[in-house]
Amino acid sequence: MLIESRPATDPEIDALVTAQQRELRAADGGLDGQATVTHDDIRYLVVVADGRAVACGGIQALDAGTGEVKRMYVRPAYRGRGVARQLLTALEELAFQQGHAVLRLETGTYLPAAIGLYTSSGYEPIPVYGEYVGNPYSVCFAKRLRVPA
């Protein structure tokens, strides 16, 4: 597998984000106000396997020292293979290179595998912030980044 940077306008990122949002809406009942589009200010990484993008995630700056993990998604056929953990590590390295000392993220209470990944990767619960305030399914996490070994 290869992890590479792609622009937000890449059609494979669009397909992955669309699949992610469809899956999330089915799980949370389609809460109003949920974003379903890619953002130009997110730096995306994709995992490529067998010539196609099978996972994506991005980093969006919240401020000079804080980044946010966005749109992390792995196609169902590639789950359980360590793809998400490899992608998360690459996203952390990207965030550190961009000057972020802290990474935050939001996920849903109905996504126990995601919560397990983040907590086992050193993320700690924080209060719900920003656009996630008021969403009964949101849980937020943060991690202080260290220099990669």
Salt bridges, closest charged atoms under 4 A:
GLU4 OE2 - ARG6 NE 2.68
ASP10 OD1 - ARG6 NH1 3.28
GLU12 OE1 - ARG6 NH1 2.87
GLU23 OE2 - ARG79 NH2 2.87
ASP28 OD2 - ARG25 NH2 2.66
GLU68 OE1 - LYS70 NZ 3.79
GLU92 OE2 - LYS143 NZ 3.16
GLU131 OE2 - LYS70 NZ 3.74
